[in-house]
Amino acid sequence: MENAGDRRKTILSLLAVAVAIVAVAFLFNLICGGRFLTGPNINALFISSILTSFIAWGYCLIFALGYMDLSIGAAIMLTVYAAGELGNRIGVPGVIIGGIVPGVILMLINFNIFAWTRIPSWIAGLGMCLIYEAMASWYSAALESQGKVVVTLEREYRVLAKEPYVYIVFAIGLIIAYLVYNRTAIGMNVRAIGSDPDVAKAKGIKIPRTLVFTGIVCGIFIGCAGFLRESYMGRVFAMTGLTSLNSIFQALATVLLAQVLAKRINIIVAVPFCALFVYICFNVLTILGVPSGTLQEAVLGLCVLVFGIITQRRTKGVVK
């Protein structure tokens, strides 16, 4: 449990990070000639960082286990389709159910593979990524063969990506992520397994069961990211050939940066700040005319490398 001194340091660290982000925002606004700090742009930044935060919270649990799942982007694509289809049929409740239920199912499949096979998680994740991409592509092709377009969520059902609902969803997600990671047996067991699976097993932790429960929690976060993305964008096209990996790099950069701050700020709380910072940087590149698809992705890749190096600089031995 944190004592009063630790809580004070955490609050001061949060304030310092918030002040730093505000200072950077004003600096970037000057560089962009006042085009950065506009109402629509700030709103888009917050919504994008909220969506990425849900993905990053899922990755916090995955990384804590010592695993790496590269199928998350493709899984979100399927949850987006399900959220759109069910949402158009029964409204906003369908958007939520269509996102969360498939997210939980897909992550349960992944984590059962992690639990019951000896396949390295990153290899299993790549395989599942290809399968999920193929499913999304098949669905899209089936619609096109019927003269239809990829499911588009009707505008009246897209309220979850608008104020105040998007911030309510974010607050609920933050509370759940914080409690699960820091205050439940699942969170403690996850960190124990990631630290040393053999020791965790010797202490009586049932690894397969922990992985299944972790898959359920990750599935909820991935499902939330799915229905938020569909609510925000309204329509998402299928991606194949592992191109869905592009959609998770912001979340990976966010988690790696949050790990840098984890000594001062709880990683779950740090995630939204780091997601906002990442999106601020790339939004400025867009405003300045840096082309997306080339230089922006190069900068993102550099960020992932730099954050990863900083995070692992004191790690001894082989890094998983």
C-alpha positions in Angstrom: 0.0 0.0 0.0 1.2 3.5 -0.7 2.0 5.8 2.2 1.3 9.5 2.4 4.8 10.3 1.1 4.4 8.0 -1.9 1.0 9.5 -2.8 2.4 13.0 -2.5 5.2 12.1 -4.9 2.8 10.5 -7.3 0.5 13.6 -7.3 3.5 15.9 -7.9 4.7 13.7 -10.7 1.3 13.7 -12.3 1.2 17.5 -12.1 4.7 17.8 -13.6 3.7 15.6 -16.5 0.4 17.5 -17.0 2.3 20.9 -17.0 4.9 19.5 -19.4 2.2 18.4 -21.8 0.5 21.8 -21.6 3.8 23.6 -22.2 4.6 21.4 -25.2 1.1 22.0 -26.6 1.6 25.8 -26.4 5.0 25.5 -28.0 3.6 23.4 -30.8 0.8 25.9 -31.2 3.3 28.7 -31.8 5.3 26.5 -34.3 2.0 25.7 -36.1 0.9 29.3 -36.3 -2.1 28.9 -34.0 -3.5 25.9 -35.9 -2.9 23.4 -33.1 -4.9 24.7 -30.1 -8.3 24.8 -31.8 -11.5 23.2 -30.4 -12.0 20.5 -33.0 -8.3 19.6 -33.0 -8.1 19.3 -29.2 -11.3 17.2 -29.2 -9.9 14.8 -31.8 -6.7 14.5 -29.9 -8.5 13.6 -26.6 -10.8 11.0 -28.4 -7.8 9.4 -30.2 -5.8 9.2 -27.0 -8.8 7.6 -25.2 -9.2 4.9 -27.8 -5.4 4.2 -27.7 -5.5 4.1 -23.9 -7.9 1.1 -23.9 -5.6 -0.8 -26.2 -2.6 0.2 -24.1 -4.3 -1.0 -20.9 -4.7 -4.4 -22.5 -1.0 -4.4 -23.4 -0.1 -3.4 -19.8 -1.4 -6.8 -18.7 0.1 -8.6 -21.7 3.5 -7.1 -21.1 3.3 -7.8 -17.4 2.9 -11.5 -18.2 6.0 -11.3 -20.3 4.0 -11.9 -23.5 3.6 -10.1 -26.8 0.4 -10.3 -28.8 0.6 -8.9 -32.3 -3.0 -9.8 -33.3 -4.6 -7.0 -31.3 -5.1 -4.7 -34.3 -6.7 -7.4 -36.4 -9.0 -8.4 -33.4 -10.1 -4.8 -33.0 -11.0 -4.7 -36.7 -13.4 -7.6 -36.2 -14.9 -6.0 -33.1 -15.5 -2.8 -35.1 -17.4 -4.8 -37.7 -19.5 -6.6 -35.1 -20.2 -3.3 -33.3 -21.4 -1.7 -36.5 -23.6 -4.6 -37.5 -25.2 -5.1 -34.1 -25.4 -1.3 -33.5 -27.4 -0.7 -36.7 -29.8 -3.4 -35.6 -30.5 -2.6 -31.9 -28.9 0.8 -31.4 -26.2 2.0 -28.9 -26.5 -1.2 -26.6 -25.7 -3.2 -29.7 -22.6 -1.1 -30.4 -21.3 -1.9 -26.9 -22.2 -5.6 -27.0 -20.9 -6.0 -30.5 -17.6 -4.6 -29.4 -17.1 -6.3 -26.1 -18.4 -9.8 -26.7 -16.3 -10.5 -29.8 -13.3 -8.8 -28.1 -13.6 -11.2 -25.1 -14.0 -14.2 -27.4 -11.0 -13.4 -29.5 -8.8 -12.7 -26.6 -9.9 -15.9 -24.9 -8.9 -17.8 -28.0 -5.5 -16.1 -28.0 -4.8 -16.6 -24.3 -5.9 -20.3 -24.4 -3.3 -20.8 -27.1 -0.8 -19.1 -24.9 -1.8 -21.2 -21.9 -1.9 -24.7 -23.5 0.7 -24.6 -26.2 4.5 -24.1 -26.2 4.3 -21.6 -29.1 6.0 -18.3 -28.3 3.4 -15.7 -27.8 4.7 -13.4 -30.5 4.6 -16.2 -33.1 1.1 -17.3 -32.0 0.0 -13.6 -32.2 1.3 -13.3 -35.7 -0.6 -16.4 -36.8 -3.8 -15.2 -35.2 -3.3 -11.8 -36.8 -3.3 -13.4 -40.2 -6.4 -15.4 -39.4 -8.3 -12.5 -38.0 -7.3 -10.3 -41.0 -8.5 -13.1 -43.4 -11.8 -13.2 -41.5 -12.3 -9.5 -41.9 -11.3 -9.6 -45.6 -13.7 -12.5 -46.2 -16.5 -10.5 -44.5 -15.7 -7.4 -46.6 -15.6 -9.4 -49.8 -18.9 -11.1 -49.0 -20.6 -7.7 -48.6 -19.1 -6.4 -51.8 -20.3 -9.5 -53.7 -23.8 -8.5 -52.6 -23.4 -5.0 -53.8 -23.0 -3.6 -50.3 -20.2 -1.6 -48.6 -18.4 -2.5 -45.4 -20.7 -1.8 -42.5 -21.2 1.8 -41.7 -22.6 2.7 -38.3 -25.6 5.0 -38.6 -24.8 8.5 -37.3 -27.5 8.4 -34.5 -25.7 5.4 -32.9 -22.3 7.0 -32.8 -22.8 8.9 -29.6 -20.2 6.9 -27.6 -17.5 8.9 -29.3 -19.0 12.2 -28.4 -19.1 14.3 -25.2 -19.9 13.5 -22.5 -20.3 9.8 -23.2 -16.7 9.2 -24.4 -15.4 10.6 -21.2 -17.7 8.5 -19.1 -16.5 5.4 -20.9 -12.9 6.5 -20.4 -13.5 7.1 -16.6 -15.1 3.7 -16.2 -12.2 2.1 -18.2 -9.6 3.9 -16.1 -11.2 2.8 -12.8 -11.5 -0.9 -14.0 -8.0 -1.0 -15.4 -6.5 0.5 -12.2 -8.4 -1.8 -9.8 -7.7 -4.9 -11.9 -4.0 -4.2 -12.3 -3.3 -3.0 -8.8 -6.0 -4.2 -6.4 -7.0 -7.7 -7.6 -5.5 -11.2 -7.4 -5.5 -11.3 -11.2 -3.2 -8.2 -11.4 -0.9 -9.6 -8.7 -0.7 -13.0 -10.3 0.0 -11.5 -13.7 3.0 -9.6 -12.4 4.2 -12.7 -10.5 4.0 -14.9 -13.6 5.8 -12.2 -15.7 8.5 -12.0 -13.0 9.2 -15.7 -12.9 6.6 -18.4 -14.0 8.3 -21.2 -12.1 8.3 -19.3 -8.8 4.7 -18.2 -9.4 3.7 -21.9 -10.0 5.6 -23.0 -6.9 3.6 -20.4 -4.9 0.3 -22.0 -6.0 -0.6 -19.6 -8.8 -2.6 -21.5 -11.5 -1.1 -20.1 -14.6 -3.6 -21.4 -17.2 -6.5 -20.0 -15.2 -4.8 -16.7 -14.7 -4.2 -16.4 -18.4 -7.9 -17.1 -19.1 -9.0 -14.4 -16.7 -6.5 -12.0 -18.1 -7.8 -12.8 -21.6 -11.3 -11.8 -20.5 -10.1 -8.5 -19.1 -8.0 -7.7 -22.1 -10.9 -8.7 -24.3 -13.1 -6.1 -22.5 -10.5 -3.4 -23.2 -10.0 -4.4 -26.8 -13.8 -4.5 -27.3 -14.1 -1.0 -25.8 -11.5 0.2 -28.3 -13.4 -1.5 -31.1 -16.8 0.2 -30.4 -15.1 3.5 -29.7 -13.3 3.3 -33.0 -16.5 2.4 -34.9 -18.4 5.2 -33.1 -15.7 7.7 -34.0 -14.9 6.7 -37.5 -18.2 5.1 -38.5 -16.5 2.8 -41.0 -13.3 0.8 -41.0 -11.9 -1.1 -44.0 -10.3 -4.5 -43.9 -6.5 -4.8 -43.7 -4.5 -7.8 -44.9 -0.9 -8.9 -45.1 -0.2 -7.9 -41.4 -1.0 -4.3 -42.2 -3.3 -4.2 -39.1 0.0 -4.0 -37.1 0.1 -0.4 -38.1 -2.9 0.3 -35.9 -1.2 -0.8 -32.7 2.1 1.0 -32.9 0.7 4.1 -31.2 -0.5 1.9 -28.3 2.9 0.2 -28.1 4.7 3.6 -28.0 2.3 4.6 -25.3 2.9 1.6 -23.1 6.7 1.9 -23.5 6.6 5.5 -22.6 4.3 4.7 -19.6 6.9 2.1 -18.5 9.5 4.9 -18.4 7.3 6.9 -16.1 6.2 3.8 -14.0 8.7 4.5 -11.3 7.0 7.8 -10.5 3.4 7.2 -11.7 1.3 4.1 -11.7 1.5 2.7 -15.2 -2.3 2.6 -15.7 -2.6 6.2 -14.8 0.4 7.2 -16.9 -1.1 5.6 -20.0 -3.6 8.3 -20.9 -1.0 11.1 -20.5 1.5 9.2 -22.7 -1.2 8.4 -25.3 -2.1 12.2 -25.5 1.6 13.1 -25.8 2.1 10.6 -28.7 -0.9 11.9 -30.5 0.2 15.5 -30.0 3.5 14.8 -31.6 2.0 13.2 -34.7 -0.8 15.7 -35.0 1.8 18.5 -35.2 3.6 16.5 -37.9 0.4 16.4 -39.9 -0.3 20.1 -39.4 3.2 20.9 -40.6 2.7 18.8 -43.7 4.8 15.8 -42.9 3.3 13.0 -45.1 1.5 10.1 -43.4 2.6 6.7 -44.5 6.3 7.6 -44.8 8.0 10.0 -42.5 5.4 9.9 -39.7 5.7 6.1 -39.5 9.4 6.4 -39.4 9.1 8.8 -36.5 6.7 6.5 -34.7 9.1 3.6 -35.2 12.0 5.7 -33.8 9.8 6.6 -30.8 9.1 2.9 -30.1 12.8 2.1 -30.3 13.8 5.0 -28.1 11.1 4.3 -25.5 12.0 0.6 -25.5 15.7 1.3 -25.1 15.0 3.6 -22.1 12.6 1.1 -20.6 15.1 -1.8 -20.8 18.3 0.1 -20.1 18.7 -1.6 -16.7 17.4 -5.0 -17.6 20.0 -7.7 -17.2 20.2 -10.8 -19.4 18.0 -11.5 -22.4 15.0 -9.3 -22.9 11.8 -11.2 -23.8 
